[in-house]
Amino acid sequence: MSTDTTASVSTHILDTSIGRPAEGVAITLAARAGSDADWVALGGSATDADGRCKDLPALPEGTTHVRLDFETEAYFLSKQNQQAEAQQDAPANRDSGAAGAFFPEVAITFAVVPGEHYHVPLLLNPFGYSVYRGS
């Protein structure tokens, strides 16, 4: 919850390749007070069955920049294993040539002001992603 002296952040992830929420993606939250300040890790959580992360840590007073780090590799590897079991004869998903996801992590950095709430959804697929400031 935002206050007059702090901002607040929430997020959710939609896997656009299947049109469903991305469950079980670990997310960490970091903040800093000014563009020259060091990042301070505040903690994290993981997305629920609805792709939402409802328990991110509160931002400290004086926060001007926030970074959300989404650990997407484990999600895509798990999803590939589930698909392989469900469709054993289907061709394997095209990959990047690496032994994992093309985007193993997604880091989103944005500026905040006290008193505002920032909902930052991640639209994710195996070969691209998009973010925006939601409501």
C-alpha positions as CSV (number, residue, x, y, z in Angstrom):
1,M,0.0,0.0,0.0
2,S,1.3,3.4,-0.9
3,T,1.5,6.3,1.6
4,D,2.2,10.0,1.3
5,T,5.9,9.2,1.7
6,T,6.2,5.8,-0.1
7,A,5.1,4.2,-3.4
8,S,3.8,0.7,-3.8
9,V,4.3,-2.0,-6.4
10,S,2.3,-5.0,-7.7
11,T,2.7,-7.2,-10.7
12,H,1.2,-10.2,-12.6
13,I,2.4,-12.3,-15.5
14,L,0.4,-13.5,-18.5
15,D,2.0,-16.2,-20.7
16,T,0.8,-14.9,-24.1
17,S,1.9,-18.1,-25.9
18,I,-0.9,-20.0,-24.1
19,G,-3.2,-17.1,-23.1
20,R,-3.0,-18.0,-19.4
21,P,-1.4,-16.7,-16.2
22,A,2.2,-17.8,-15.5
23,E,2.2,-19.6,-12.2
24,G,5.3,-20.2,-10.0
25,V,7.6,-17.5,-11.4
26,A,10.0,-16.2,-8.7
27,I,10.2,-12.4,-8.5
28,T,12.6,-10.3,-6.5
29,L,12.2,-6.6,-5.7
30,A,15.0,-4.1,-5.3
31,A,14.9,-0.4,-4.7
32,R,17.2,2.6,-4.6
33,A,17.0,6.2,-3.6
34,G,18.4,8.1,-6.5
35,S,20.0,7.0,-9.8
36,D,23.5,7.0,-8.2
37,A,22.5,5.0,-5.2
38,D,23.1,1.3,-4.8
39,W,20.3,-1.2,-5.3
40,V,18.9,-2.7,-2.1
41,A,17.3,-6.1,-2.4
42,L,14.0,-6.0,-0.5
43,G,12.9,-9.6,-0.9
44,G,10.5,-11.4,-3.2
45,S,7.8,-13.9,-3.8
46,A,6.4,-16.0,-6.6
47,T,3.3,-15.8,-8.8
48,D,0.2,-17.7,-7.8
49,A,-2.2,-19.7,-10.0
50,D,-3.7,-16.4,-11.3
51,G,-0.2,-15.2,-12.3
52,R,-0.3,-12.5,-9.5
53,C,2.3,-11.7,-6.9
54,K,0.3,-10.3,-4.0
55,D,2.9,-10.2,-1.3
56,L,5.9,-8.1,-2.6
57,P,7.7,-6.2,0.2
58,A,6.9,-2.6,0.9
59,L,9.1,0.1,-0.6
60,P,11.2,2.1,1.9
61,E,10.8,5.8,2.2
62,G,12.9,7.7,-0.3
63,T,12.6,5.1,-3.1
64,T,12.9,6.7,-6.5
65,H,13.7,3.6,-8.6
66,V,12.4,0.0,-8.5
67,R,13.6,-3.1,-10.2
68,L,11.5,-6.3,-10.6
69,D,13.5,-9.4,-11.5
70,F,11.5,-12.2,-13.0
71,E,13.2,-15.7,-13.0
72,T,11.6,-17.0,-16.2
73,E,13.9,-19.9,-17.1
74,A,12.6,-22.3,-14.5
75,Y,9.0,-21.5,-15.6
76,F,9.8,-22.2,-19.3
77,L,11.7,-25.4,-18.6
78,S,8.9,-26.6,-16.4
79,K,6.4,-25.7,-19.1
80,Q,8.5,-27.5,-21.8
81,N,8.6,-30.7,-19.7
82,Q,4.8,-30.5,-19.2
83,Q,4.2,-30.1,-22.9
84,A,6.6,-32.9,-23.8
85,E,4.8,-35.3,-21.5
86,A,1.4,-34.3,-22.9
87,Q,2.5,-34.4,-26.6
88,Q,5.3,-37.0,-26.8
89,D,5.2,-37.1,-30.6
90,A,5.0,-33.4,-31.2
91,P,8.2,-31.6,-32.5
92,A,10.2,-29.9,-29.8
93,N,9.9,-26.2,-29.4
94,R,12.5,-24.2,-31.3
95,D,15.0,-22.9,-28.9
96,S,17.8,-20.3,-29.0
97,G,20.5,-22.9,-29.2
98,A,21.2,-22.5,-25.5
99,A,20.3,-25.1,-22.9
100,G,17.4,-23.2,-21.4
101,A,15.1,-20.3,-22.1
102,F,15.9,-17.6,-24.6
103,F,15.2,-15.0,-21.8
104,P,16.3,-16.8,-18.6
105,E,15.4,-13.7,-16.6
106,V,13.6,-10.4,-17.2
107,A,14.6,-7.3,-15.3
108,I,12.3,-4.3,-15.3
109,T,13.5,-1.0,-13.9
110,F,11.2,2.0,-13.4
111,A,10.9,5.3,-11.6
112,V,8.4,5.9,-8.8
113,V,7.1,8.9,-6.8
114,P,5.7,8.8,-3.3
115,G,2.0,8.3,-2.9
116,E,1.5,6.4,-6.2
117,H,0.8,2.8,-6.8
118,Y,2.5,1.0,-9.7
119,H,1.1,-2.1,-11.2
120,V,3.6,-3.5,-13.7
121,P,2.3,-6.5,-15.7
122,L,4.6,-8.7,-17.7
123,L,3.3,-10.2,-20.9
124,L,5.6,-13.1,-21.6
125,N,6.3,-15.7,-24.3
126,P,9.3,-17.9,-25.1
127,F,10.8,-15.4,-27.5
128,G,9.6,-12.0,-26.3
129,Y,8.1,-9.9,-23.6
130,S,6.4,-6.6,-23.0
131,V,5.6,-4.6,-19.9
132,Y,3.4,-1.6,-19.2
133,R,2.1,0.5,-16.3
134,G,-1.3,-0.9,-15.5
135,S,-3.9,0.2,-13.1
